[in-house]
Amino acid sequence: QVQLVESGGGSVQAGGSLRLSCAASGFPYARHLMGWFRQAPGKEREGVARIYTSTGHKYYTDSVKGRFTISQDYAKGTVYLQMNSLKPDDTAMYYCAAAQKEYGLASGKAYLDSVEYNYWGQGTQVTVSS
């Protein structure tokens, strides 16, 4: 049974930091995209960052570049999202997602569209106050 379990959300003031974790189980961790998405009330789900487990290749949406860092502990099957310099606009429910990519990634493609992912966690709330 596939499970993605997020943790690490919370409430911080603007400028603060949080580290989200996503523990994956129930599928082979290799050759998978692991992504972080977020959804604020009344807004569409947005891809934030992703990593390809086998190569460590990363991609970020423009609004978080330089502030957020995605990483992984391959042995533990866990993906992290370090979020620094948080802004009120970062307030959202954050979701971890996974998608199998057996033959690697197409060059230059973002892979931050939610329709490309078929496994999802339950989400963890991040609230940033001004």
C-alpha positions in Angstrom: 0.0 0.0 0.0 1.5 3.3 -1.1 1.8 5.9 1.6 3.1 9.4 1.6 3.2 10.9 5.1 3.9 14.6 5.5 5.0 16.3 8.6 6.6 19.6 9.7 4.0 22.1 9.0 3.1 24.9 11.4 2.7 28.6 12.0 5.6 31.0 11.7 6.1 34.7 11.3 7.2 36.2 8.0 10.9 35.7 7.5 10.9 32.4 9.4 11.7 28.9 8.4 10.0 25.5 8.3 11.2 22.1 7.2 8.6 19.7 5.7 9.2 15.9 5.5 7.5 13.3 3.4 8.1 9.7 4.2 7.3 7.4 1.3 6.5 3.7 1.6 4.8 0.9 -0.4 6.6 1.4 -3.7 10.2 1.3 -4.9 11.7 4.7 -4.2 14.0 4.6 -7.2 12.9 6.1 -10.6 10.2 8.3 -9.1 9.4 11.9 -9.1 8.8 13.3 -5.7 7.1 16.6 -5.7 5.8 19.2 -3.2 2.6 21.0 -4.1 0.6 23.6 -2.2 -3.0 24.9 -2.3 -4.3 28.0 -0.6 -8.0 28.6 0.0 -9.8 29.5 -3.2 -6.7 28.9 -5.4 -5.6 26.1 -7.6 -3.0 23.5 -6.5 0.5 24.8 -7.4 3.7 22.8 -8.0 6.4 24.1 -5.7 9.4 21.8 -6.2 10.3 18.3 -7.3 13.2 15.9 -7.3 13.9 12.8 -9.4 14.9 10.2 -6.9 17.4 8.3 -9.0 19.5 11.3 -10.1 18.6 14.0 -7.6 17.7 16.4 -10.4 15.6 19.2 -8.9 13.2 21.9 -10.2 11.5 24.8 -8.5 8.7 27.1 -9.4 10.0 30.7 -9.8 8.3 32.1 -6.7 10.3 29.9 -4.3 13.7 29.8 -6.0 16.4 30.9 -3.6 14.2 30.4 -0.6 13.1 26.8 -0.7 15.3 23.7 -1.1 14.1 20.2 -1.9 16.3 17.3 -0.8 16.1 13.6 -0.1 17.4 10.9 2.1 17.5 8.1 -0.4 18.1 5.3 2.1 15.1 6.4 4.2 12.8 7.1 1.2 12.2 10.6 2.6 11.9 13.9 0.8 12.3 17.2 2.5 11.4 20.8 1.7 13.4 23.4 3.6 11.5 26.7 3.5 13.4 29.9 4.4 12.4 33.5 4.2 8.8 32.6 4.4 6.2 35.1 3.2 2.4 35.3 4.0 1.8 34.3 0.3 3.4 30.9 1.2 0.5 30.1 3.4 -1.2 27.0 2.1 -1.8 23.3 2.6 1.4 21.5 1.4 1.2 18.1 -0.2 3.8 15.5 -1.1 3.2 13.6 -4.3 4.9 10.8 -6.2 4.9 9.6 -9.8 6.8 6.7 -11.4 9.3 7.7 -14.2 10.8 4.4 -15.1 12.8 5.8 -18.1 14.0 9.1 -16.7 12.9 12.7 -17.4 12.5 14.6 -20.6 15.2 17.4 -20.8 13.9 20.8 -19.8 10.5 19.7 -18.5 9.4 21.0 -15.2 7.2 18.1 -14.1 5.3 20.4 -11.7 1.8 19.7 -13.0 -0.4 17.9 -10.5 -1.9 15.7 -13.2 1.5 14.0 -13.7 1.4 12.6 -10.2 -0.7 9.7 -9.0 0.2 9.3 -5.4 -0.6 12.0 -2.8 -0.2 12.5 0.9 -2.8 14.0 3.2 -1.1 17.4 3.5 0.4 19.6 6.2 -0.7 23.1 6.9 1.8 26.0 6.7 0.7 29.4 7.9 2.9 32.5 7.7 1.8 35.6 9.5 2.9 39.1 8.7 
